[in-house]
Amino acid sequence: MIIKKTCLGLTCAAFCLSLVTVNALADKPSIKEQAQGIAQKYLLTDTHIDVPYRIENGWVDVTKATEGGEFDYPRAKKGGLNLPFMSIFTPADMEKEDGDASESYELANRLIDSVEAMAARAPDKFMLVSSVEDAKKAAQSGRIGLAMGMENGSPINHKLENVGFFADRGIRYITLAHGKSNHISDSSYDDNHHWGGLSPFGKEVVAEMNRVGVMIDISHVTDDAFFQVMELSKVPVIASHSSPRHFTPGWERNMSDEMIKALAKNGGVIQINFGSSFLTQKAREWYITMDERRSAYLEANGLEAHGDEAAQWSKRYRKAYPFPYASLDDVVANFEHVIGLVGAEHVGIGSDFDGVGDSLPVGMKDVSYYPALIEALLQREYPVDTIRAIMGGNLLRVWSEVEVYAKKVRG
């Protein structure tokens, strides 16, 4: 009779097999570790980071660690960010009542200078990029590629040739308007819809952006302007930092389901904004209530909107009525709404870091936090290829199509 040796009731073979299984499980990275690995391995793009305007108003060296703000080199590397689009932002009120936007033009050039200086100061860390090929080279070299998008078309200043001028300076998307209607387009923030969408000049700008290879950004514009862009553009367009209106009903700044479907049909991408008021109605209503009470207080006391007293009132209000920050689950819900409508190939990241003040969600506070978003997507069992597309593949597809079309029409 053959007697099998046993260990704790198991045959030796079975026991050894169980040890192999345990060791294999121990060696398998956790979801958190997988997310970190994906963030570091694949190209990660964020189409809207307001660093240039931030350091214009209070310079710090973001090639090193900084105490404030939401972007600097160490945190970007930790988060896996390869391709941030530096926002060349000009305030809407720089365009005068008579339409003159020369101040906007000047500021835009200064901000572009500052991005160029950032890359020049740290060529081992940053690389200016103005094409998809440049973006890939920067990532392969281990550097962060600095692309640029212009937030507000005012710096074009009524001169169609300025579209090409800014393209030559490295601008790769233009947000047609910002907080007020301008000489190009009506703004979703402005009750004065002067043009009924795009101005006659704005329609020429759309065609010229197609011709020179600059992506059209429909964030901030009115619904009418959006649908006119859809009719005119020969290539896909982007919403560089917008979210679904589904979660903020009636707010024109975000995109309706109808608009998201039209954007997808055009081949475009909506890049999700991380500001809490873009993500949840609760946060949006908090701002509405605060603005109403603040305006009433300032008017009753004859105070200026941007004075020290106004700032102190806002601090007191926030302390008395804590802001309802969105959560990481809210961020993911906005991604999933778009995915459910039109598929994962039409959504990406447009955080608005350094641009939405103290309103960022719990668990998504700066550029080091992208792995948390990836981890949340993994937990919901999204395939790695889908996550890669959301991280940047979708945006690069649109950018490539814009480049190809421009080369074709220019011979």
C-alpha positions in Angstrom: 0.0 0.0 0.0 1.3 3.5 -1.0 0.9 6.1 1.7 1.0 9.8 0.6 2.8 12.2 2.9 0.6 14.9 4.2 1.2 18.3 5.7 -1.6 19.7 7.8 -4.1 17.4 6.1 -2.9 18.3 2.5 -0.7 16.2 0.2 2.7 17.7 -0.3 1.9 18.4 -3.9 -1.3 20.2 -2.9 0.4 22.1 -0.2 3.2 23.2 -2.6 0.6 24.3 -5.1 -1.2 26.4 -2.4 2.1 28.1 -1.5 2.7 29.0 -5.2 -0.8 30.5 -5.4 -0.3 32.5 -2.2 3.1 33.8 -3.5 1.6 34.7 -6.8 -1.2 36.7 -5.1 1.4 38.4 -3.0 3.4 39.3 -6.1 0.4 40.7 -7.9 0.3 44.5 -7.6 -2.7 46.1 -5.9 -5.1 48.2 -7.9 -3.5 51.3 -6.4 -0.1 50.1 -7.6 -1.5 49.2 -11.0 -2.9 52.7 -11.3 0.5 54.3 -10.4 2.1 52.1 -13.0 -0.4 53.1 -15.7 0.1 56.7 -14.9 3.8 56.5 -15.3 3.8 54.2 -18.3 1.4 55.9 -20.7 1.0 59.4 -22.0 -1.2 61.5 -19.7 -2.7 64.7 -21.1 -4.5 67.5 -19.3 -5.8 70.2 -21.6 -6.2 73.0 -19.2 -3.8 74.2 -16.5 -3.7 77.9 -15.6 -0.1 78.1 -14.5 1.0 81.1 -16.7 -1.6 83.5 -15.4 -1.0 82.3 -11.8 2.7 83.1 -12.0 2.1 86.3 -13.9 0.3 87.6 -10.8 2.8 86.2 -8.3 5.9 84.5 -9.7 7.2 81.3 -8.4 9.5 78.8 -9.9 7.3 75.8 -10.9 10.4 73.9 -12.2 10.8 73.2 -8.5 8.4 72.3 -5.7 6.1 75.2 -4.7 4.0 75.7 -1.6 0.9 77.0 -3.3 -0.9 76.3 -6.5 -1.7 73.0 -8.0 1.1 72.5 -10.6 4.8 72.2 -10.2 7.4 69.8 -11.7 7.7 67.4 -8.8 4.0 66.9 -8.4 3.5 66.6 -12.1 6.1 63.8 -12.3 4.5 62.1 -9.3 1.1 62.2 -11.0 2.5 60.9 -14.3 1.6 64.1 -16.2 3.4 64.1 -19.6 1.5 66.7 -21.6 -0.1 69.7 -19.7 -1.6 72.4 -21.9 -0.5 75.7 -20.4 -3.5 78.0 -20.5 -2.7 81.4 -22.1 -5.6 83.2 -20.4 -6.7 86.8 -20.8 -9.5 88.3 -18.7 -12.6 89.0 -20.7 -12.8 92.7 -19.5 -9.5 93.4 -21.3 -11.5 93.7 -24.5 -12.9 97.2 -24.3 -16.4 98.3 -25.0 -15.3 99.6 -28.4 -13.9 96.2 -29.2 -10.2 97.0 -28.8 -8.3 94.0 -27.5 -4.7 95.2 -27.8 -4.2 94.7 -24.0 -5.3 91.0 -24.5 -2.8 90.6 -27.3 0.0 92.0 -25.2 -0.8 89.8 -22.2 -1.1 86.7 -24.3 2.4 87.3 -25.7 3.8 87.8 -22.2 2.3 84.6 -21.0 3.7 82.7 -24.0 7.1 84.2 -23.2 6.7 82.9 -19.6 6.1 79.3 -20.8 9.0 79.5 -23.1 11.2 80.8 -20.2 9.9 77.9 -18.0 11.2 75.4 -20.6 14.4 77.2 -21.1 15.2 77.3 -17.4 14.8 73.6 -17.1 15.5 71.9 -20.4 16.1 68.6 -18.6 12.6 68.7 -17.2 10.4 70.5 -19.7 10.1 70.6 -23.5 8.0 73.0 -25.6 5.7 71.0 -27.9 3.7 72.2 -30.8 2.8 68.9 -32.5 1.7 65.4 -31.7 5.1 64.2 -32.7 6.8 66.6 -30.3 4.5 65.4 -27.5 5.6 61.8 -28.1 9.3 62.8 -28.2 9.0 64.7 -24.9 7.4 61.7 -23.2 10.0 59.3 -24.6 12.8 61.5 -23.3 11.3 61.6 -19.8 10.5 65.3 -20.0 7.2 67.0 -19.5 5.9 68.4 -22.8 4.5 71.9 -22.4 1.8 72.6 -25.0 -0.2 75.8 -25.0 -3.9 76.6 -25.5 -5.3 80.2 -25.6 -8.2 80.7 -23.2 -10.2 83.5 -24.8 -9.9 84.5 -28.4 -9.7 88.2 -27.6 -6.0 88.5 -28.3 -6.7 87.8 -32.0 -7.9 91.5 -31.9 -10.0 91.6 -35.1 -7.0 90.5 -37.2 -7.4 87.2 -39.0 -3.6 86.9 -39.5 -3.2 86.8 -35.7 -4.6 83.2 -35.8 -1.5 82.2 -37.8 0.7 84.4 -35.6 -0.3 82.7 -32.4 -0.1 79.3 -34.2 3.5 80.1 -35.0 4.1 81.0 -31.3 2.9 77.5 -30.3 -0.8 77.9 -29.6 -2.6 74.7 -30.4 -6.1 75.4 -29.3 -8.2 78.6 -28.9 -11.2 79.0 -26.6 -13.3 81.3 -28.7 -14.7 83.4 -25.7 -14.5 83.6 -22.0 -16.5 85.4 -19.3 -18.0 88.0 -21.7 -19.1 88.0 -25.3 -16.2 89.2 -27.5 -15.6 90.1 -31.2 -15.6 86.4 -32.0 -18.3 84.7 -30.1 -21.0 85.0 -27.5 -20.1 83.8 -24.0 -22.3 81.4 -21.9 -21.5 83.6 -18.9 -22.8 86.8 -20.6 -26.5 87.6 -20.7 -25.8 89.8 -23.7 -25.8 87.3 -26.6 -24.8 90.0 -29.1 -24.1 87.8 -32.1 -26.7 85.0 -31.7 -23.7 82.7 -31.6 -20.6 83.5 -33.6 -19.9 86.9 -35.1 -19.3 87.1 -38.9 -15.6 87.5 -38.0 -15.8 84.5 -35.7 -16.9 82.3 -38.5 -13.8 83.4 -40.4 -11.7 82.5 -37.4 -13.1 79.0 -37.3 -12.2 78.4 -40.9 -8.7 79.9 -40.4 -8.1 77.8 -37.3 -8.9 74.7 -39.4 -6.5 76.0 -42.1 -3.5 76.6 -39.8 -4.0 73.5 -37.6 -5.3 75.0 -34.3 -7.9 73.1 -32.4 -11.2 74.9 -31.8 -12.2 74.9 -28.1 -16.0 75.4 -27.5 -15.7 75.7 -23.7 -17.3 79.0 -22.5 -19.3 79.7 -25.6 -23.1 79.7 -25.9 -25.1 76.8 -27.2 -25.9 78.7 -30.4 -22.2 79.3 -31.0 -21.4 75.7 -30.3 -23.8 74.4 -32.9 -22.6 76.9 -35.5 -19.0 75.7 -34.9 -20.3 72.1 -35.5 -21.7 73.2 -38.9 -18.6 75.1 -39.9 -15.6 73.1 -38.7 -14.1 70.6 -41.1 -12.3 68.7 -38.3 -13.1 67.5 -34.8 -13.2 70.1 -32.0 -12.7 69.9 -28.2 -14.2 71.3 -25.0 -10.9 71.8 -23.2 -12.4 72.1 -19.7 -16.1 71.5 -19.5 -18.4 68.9 -17.9 -21.8 67.4 -18.6 -24.8 69.7 -17.9 -26.6 66.6 -16.8 -25.2 67.2 -13.2 -25.8 71.0 -13.3 -29.2 71.4 -15.0 -29.7 74.7 -16.9 -26.1 75.9 -16.6 -25.0 76.8 -20.1 -21.3 76.7 -19.3 -21.5 72.9 -19.1 -22.5 70.8 -22.1 -26.0 69.3 -22.6 -26.4 65.7 -23.7 -27.4 66.9 -27.1 -24.2 68.9 -27.4 -22.0 66.0 -26.2 -23.6 63.8 -28.9 -23.0 66.4 -31.6 -19.4 66.8 -30.4 -18.9 63.0 -30.6 -20.5 62.8 -34.1 -18.0 65.4 -35.2 -15.3 63.2 -33.7 -14.5 65.6 -30.8 -13.7 65.2 -27.2 -15.0 66.7 -24.0 -12.2 67.2 -21.4 -13.8 67.0 -17.9 -13.4 70.0 -15.6 -12.6 69.1 -12.0 -14.0 72.2 -10.4 -16.7 71.1 -7.9 -19.3 73.5 -9.2 -18.8 71.9 -12.7 -19.4 68.4 -11.2 -22.4 68.8 -8.8 -25.4 70.9 -8.5 -24.9 71.2 -4.7 -21.6 73.0 -5.2 -23.0 75.1 -8.0 -25.9 76.3 -5.8 -23.5 77.2 -3.0 -21.8 79.6 -5.3 -25.1 81.1 -6.6 -26.2 81.7 -3.0 -22.9 83.2 -1.9 -22.7 85.5 -4.9 -26.3 86.8 -4.2 -25.5 87.5 -0.5 -22.1 89.0 -1.3 -23.6 91.3 -3.9 -26.3 92.4 -1.5 -23.8 93.1 1.3 -21.4 95.1 -0.9 -24.2 97.2 -2.3 -25.7 97.9 1.1 -22.3 99.0 2.4 -21.1 100.8 -0.7 -18.1 98.5 -1.1 -16.1 97.6 -4.2 -16.4 94.1 -5.6 -12.7 93.4 -5.5 -11.6 95.2 -2.4 -10.2 93.9 0.9 -13.6 94.1 2.6 -15.2 92.0 -0.1 -12.4 89.4 0.3 -12.8 89.3 4.1 -16.6 88.8 3.7 -16.0 85.8 1.4 -13.7 84.3 4.0 -16.3 84.7 6.8 -19.0 83.3 4.6 -17.0 80.2 3.7 -16.3 79.6 7.4 -19.9 80.0 8.3 -21.2 77.9 5.4 -18.5 75.3 4.5 -18.2 74.7 0.8 -19.6 71.3 -0.4 -16.6 69.8 -2.2 -17.3 67.2 -4.8 -15.8 63.8 -4.3 -13.7 61.6 -6.5 -16.9 59.5 -7.2 -18.5 62.7 -8.5 -15.5 63.1 -10.9 -15.9 59.6 -12.1 -19.6 60.0 -12.5 -19.1 62.8 -15.0 -16.7 60.6 -17.0 -19.2 57.7 -16.9 -22.1 59.9 -18.0 -20.2 60.8 -21.2 -19.1 57.2 -21.7 -22.7 56.1 -21.4 -23.8 58.6 -24.0 -21.2 58.4 -26.7 -18.4 56.0 -25.6 -15.1 56.4 -23.9 -13.4 57.6 -27.1 -14.9 61.1 -26.6 -13.8 62.0 -23.1 -10.6 63.1 -21.5 -9.0 65.3 -18.8 -9.2 69.1 -18.6 -8.9 69.7 -14.9 -8.7 73.5 -14.8 -6.0 73.2 -12.1 -4.9 76.6 -10.9 -8.0 78.0 -12.4 -11.0 77.1 -10.2 -9.8 78.4 -6.9 -10.5 76.4 -3.7 -13.2 74.2 -5.2 -11.3 71.1 -6.2 -12.8 67.7 -5.2 -11.7 65.7 -2.2 -9.1 63.3 -3.6 -8.3 65.4 -6.6 -6.4 68.4 -5.4 -3.5 68.8 -7.7 -1.5 67.3 -10.6 -0.1 64.5 -8.3 -3.6 63.0 -8.0 -4.2 61.6 -11.5 -3.4 58.0 -10.3 -6.5 58.2 -8.0 -8.7 58.8 -11.0 -7.1 55.8 -12.8 -7.5 53.7 -9.7 -11.2 54.5 -9.6 -11.6 53.6 -13.3 -9.8 50.3 -12.6 -12.1 49.5 -9.7 -15.0 49.9 -12.1 -13.3 47.4 -14.4 -12.5 49.6 -17.3 -9.8 48.0 -19.5 -6.3 49.6 -19.6 -6.7 50.5 -23.3 -9.9 52.4 -22.5 -8.1 54.2 -19.6 -5.2 55.0 -21.9 -7.6 56.6 -24.4 -9.1 58.8 -21.6 -5.7 59.7 -20.3 -4.7 61.3 -23.6 -5.2 59.0 -26.6 -8.5 60.6 -27.5 -7.0 64.1 -27.4 -4.0 63.1 -29.5 -6.4 61.6 -32.1 -8.2 64.9 -32.5 -5.0 66.9 -32.6 -3.6 64.5 -35.3 -6.7 64.9 -37.4 -6.4 68.7 -37.1 -2.8 68.5 -38.2 -3.5 66.3 -41.1 -6.3 68.5 -42.4 -4.2 71.7 -42.1 -1.3 70.1 -44.1 -3.8 68.9 -46.7 -5.4 72.3 -47.3 -2.1 74.2 -47.2 -0.6 71.8 -49.8 
